[in-house]
């Protein structure tokens, strides 16, 4: 019975709206609410990236140190895929949605490749294609005597799935600059940079993403009494 109530409540809207439309609208509202208070720019004081550079008979492994960086623009967060829902055996709902930044940029005042030990900068970068899987769990309690529900929502996982079309612009010229730019491109498209950006985005969303119950609880309270009453008849 309880699963039937949950499914009915999640699908509450006009009879002309379909299942996916309801979930997408709910997630769009959550994202819009989050963007009113979200941090648009995150500062990075110092980041070290490992690299392995191969060219002809040359193979070099080392590190790149970058200072005074920024990752932006988090206020461009938007839904990039449909929202899906699963009803679990423990009376919780699992929701998953694809989100992304329509404008995903980063910059560092200075980066130094250990091979040459010459500070270069500024470095500007843009990530053209990006998408993250955002997973929620919504724990909905059984209805009270007054017919009201309560729920608690948590973010389970945020994982960067698409990370492509990375573009870099480094000030400078000459052969050394050309090699440094190649190394920095390796770094920017590598797993270390990907994990760093994933961590930055996850930290921002976990701090600022509003709790899911802010939007779903009024829907539950509005329709729970009607659902329970109909089942009695």
N, C-alpha and C positions, 0 to 999 in steps of 0.2 A: 504493500500500500504506500509506504513512504517513498519508494522510488517513483511510483506513479505521480505522487504529489509533486516531487522535485521536478520531474520532466514537464509536468503541466505548468508549473510556475516559471520555469526557464523559457518556455515557449509562449508566455503570455504577451500578447500584442493584438492587433486587429487580425481578423480571420484571414485577411488577404496576404499577410506577411508570412514568408516561409521561415523555416528553422534557421538557416544560415544568416538571413537578414537580421533576425532578432539578435543573434550572438554578435554579429559584426557591429550592429548599432550600439550594443552595450559596451563592446571593447573600444569603439571610437570615442564614446563618452568618457571612458576611463582615461584614455590617452590625452584627450583635450583637457580634462581636469588636471592631469599631471603636468602638462605643459605650462599651466598658469604659474607654477611654482618651481619648475625644473631649472637646474643650472645650465646655462647655454654654453659656457666655456669652462673647461677644467684645465688647471695649470699643472705642468709637470716640471719639476725642478731639475732632475737629472735621471736619464735613462741610459742603460748600457745594452747594446745589441751584439750578439755574436754573429760571425759571418765566415763563410768559406768561399774564397774567390779563385776561380780557375780560368786561365787564359793561356792558350798555346801550351808551353811546358811549365807554366807558372801555376803553383797551387799555394795559396796563402790562407791560413786560418787566423782570425784575430777578433777584435772587438771595435765597435764604434760607440763613442761617448757623445751623447747629445744633451745640451743644457738649455734651460729656460724655454720649455715648450708649452704648447697649448693644443688641446683637442676641442673641436667645435663642429657643428652647431646643434646642440641637443634639443633646442626648441623646434627643430625641423622633424622631430619624431612623428611617424605616421604608420598606420597599419598597411602592410604590404601583401597580406594574404588573408584567406578566410579564417575565421575562428572555429575551432572544433571543440566538441564537448563529449566527455565520457562520464557515465554514472558508475561510481565504484561501489564495491560490496560493503564498504564501511560508511556508507551514507555521506560520501563526499563527492564533489564534482571536480573533475580535472578539465581545465580549459587550456588550449594551446593556440597561439596566434603568431603569425609572422609580422614583425615590425622592422622598420629601418629608418635611417636618416636621409632625407632628401638632399641635404647638404652636409657632407661629411668631410671636414677639412682638419689638417693638423699643420703645425709649424714649430720650428726650433730656431732660436737665435744663432746657435752655433753647434756644429757637429765635427768631431775629430776622429779620423780613421787612424788606428794605432800604427799602421804601416808607414804613414808619412808624418804623423804627429803635427799636422798643420791645421789649426782651427779654420773651418769654413762656415760660411753662412751669409745671410739667413737661408734656411731650408724650408720650402713650402710644399705641402702635399695635399692631394685630393683623392678620395676613394670614391670612384664613380659608381660602383655597384656594391651594395651591402644589404644584408638581411639577417635578422636575429630571430630565433625561436624563443618565444616568451611563454613559460608554463606557469599556470596558477593552480592552486588547490583551494576550493571553497568548501568549508565545513559548515553545513546547515543543520541546526538543531531541530528537534521535533517541535511541532507547534505547541504553544502554550494554551491555557484554557481560554484566553481571549482571542485565540486564532492567529496570533502574531508569531513570526519566525525571527530568529536571529542567526547571523552567520559570521564566520571569520575567514578571511582570505589571506593567503600567503603566496609569495613568488617562490616557486621551487627551483627554477633553472632559467638562465639566460645564456644562450649560446650563439655565437656568431657563425652563421652557416654560409653566407655568401660574402666574399671579401675579394673583389676583383677590380680590374681597371684602375690600378694605383698609379697616379701621376705625380712626378716630383719635379721641382725646379730648384736648382742649387746655384747660387751666385758664384762666378769664377770662370776661368778659361785655362786652356793649355792641356798637355798630356796628363799631368797629375790630376787635374780637375776631372778629366774624362774618366780616368780609372776610379776616382773617388765617387763619381756619380753612378758608375756601374755597381760599385759595392753598396752604396746607399740604396739603390734600387733592389738589390738582393735582400738587404735588411728589411726594407719597407714591405716587401711581398712575402717575407718569411714567417714562420710559425711564431717566433718570439714577438714580432710586432703585432701579429694577429691576436695572440693571447693578451698582450698588453692592452690593446684597444677593447677587447672583450671585457677585461677586468675594469677598465675605466667606465664603460657603458653600464656594466652590471652594478657598479658602485653608485652611479648616478640614479639609476632606476630604482634600486632597492631603497634608497634614501627618500626619493621624491615621488615615486609612483603611489597614488592614493590607494587606500585599502578598498578592495573590491566591494565590500559591504556597503560603502557609502552610496553606491548606485543600485545595488541589487536588493538591499533590504526593503526599501519602499515598495518595490514590485512584489516581493514576497508577502509583505504585510497587507497589501491591497487585495491580493487574490487568494490568500491562503484560506480565509474564512469561506469564500465561495466554493473552493475546491472541496473542503472538508464537508460542507453542507450537502453538496451534490452527491458525495459518496454515501452519505447517510440515507439518502432517498434511493 
